[in-house]
């Protein structure tokens, strides 16, 4: 049974936090929504770090409610991905609008509390981490492979004057 204390935020409060951070505003004439997380990210140097700290509110609430370790790890990964990729100019701003880590984490928290089928969720969470690992390996392996290929394709003879 999840732990609840008087200091624990209610689902409505956490939903409101996710809404303010991820989808409070709508781009007129479109279905594109964004929140303060996107706007704070425009502050050079500290914006994405501050938005990442605000995103931890839902993670801490899940921890206080006794969420499974794999769910907490996935929530933290969502926040870290958004903070790291969000710090890339232009691409990061688009990533903030698309990824919506706070909304994802809120749904993970609800999933954790409403369904007792942890094995099914654990498989999905492990698959998420496996795909993330494959992506990270590719991000490292492709540039390293290109560098090795460039070095090997250079002529081997050097002439010194």
N, C-alpha and C positions, 0 to 999 in steps of 0.2 A: 504494500500500500504506500503511495507517495506521502512523503513527509510534508505537512503543512503547518506553518507557524504564522502568528499574526503579522510578522514582518514580511512574509512572502507575498510577492505581487500576485494579483489575481490574473486570470486569463484575459480579462478585459483590459487591464492595465498593460499587459505584455503585448496584446494585439494593438493597442494604441501606440505603444513605443515602436513596434514594427512599422506601423502605418506612418508615423511621423518621420522615421528614418528612411523608409523605402518608397512609399507611394502616396505621400500627402498631396502632391501637386500633379496636375495633368497638363500635358502640352496641348494647347487649344487645337481643336480639330482632329485630334488623334486619340488613340488609346494608350499612348506612352505616358507612364507615370514615373515620378521620381520624388525623392524626399530630401530631408536635410543631409543625409549621408552623401548624396551627390553634390549638394551645394557646399558643404563643409570641405569636401575634397578639393575644391578650387583654391583653398588657402595654401599657398606654397609652404612646403616644409612640414607643417604640423597638421594640415587638414585631414589627411588620410589616417594619421595616427589617432587623432581625436575622434574621428568617426569610428575607428576600430575599437577604441575604448568604450564608446557609447554602445557599440554592438555587443559588448560582453554582458550587458545587463540581462539579456534573455538567457545567455549561457549560465550565468550565476544563478538565476531563478531555476533553471533546469537542474543544476547541481543541488540546490537546496531542496528540491522536490524529490531527489533520489533517482534521477535519470540514470540509465545504464551507461557504463563507461564508453562503449562504442558510440552511443548517441552523443555524448559530450565531446568525444574526439571529433566526430563529424561536424558538430556545431562550431567548434574552435577552428577546424579546417576551413569552414565556410567564411568565417570572419578573417582568418589569415589570408586566404585567397583574395578576398575583396580588398583587404588593406594593401597587399603586395601588388596585385595587378592594377588596383585602383590608383596607385602612385605613378603609373606610366601615363605621360601626357596624352590627351585625347582618347587613346584606346582605353585607358583606365576610367575615364568619365563615362564612356559607353558601357563598359563592364559594370560599373555601379548601377546603371539603369537596368541592365539585363539580369544580372546575377541576384540582386536583392537578398543578401545574406540574412538580414534580420527576419524577413518574411519566411525564408527557408527554415531558419532556426525555430521560429514560432510554430511552423507546421511540424517540425521534428518533435518539438515538445508536446504538442497535442497528440501526435501519433504515439508517442511514448506513454502518455497518460491514458489514452482511450482504448488502446489495444494491448491485450496480453500476449500477443503472438510475437514474442521477442526474437524467436529463431528466424522467422521470415524477414524481419527488419534487419537482423544481424547479417543475414546473407546479402541484402541490398547494400548495407553500409560497408561490408567487406568488399563488395564489388566496386563501390564508389572509390574506396582507398586503392584497390588494385588498378583501376583505370587512372587514378591520379598518379600512382607510381609509374605506370607505363608512360604517361605524358611527361613526367619529370625526366625519366630516362631518355626519352626521345629528345627533349629539349637540351640535354647534355650531349647525347651521342651524335646527333646530326651535326652540330658545329665542330665537334672534335673530329668526326669523320671527314668533314670538308677540309679542315686544316691539314689533316694527314694526307688527304688526296692532293691538296695544293702543294705540299712539301715534296711529295713523291713525284709529282708531274713536272717539277722544275728540272732544268738541265743540271747534270751532276758535274760537269767540267767547269772549273773556275780558272780563269787566267789572271795572273797578277802581273802588273807591269814591271 
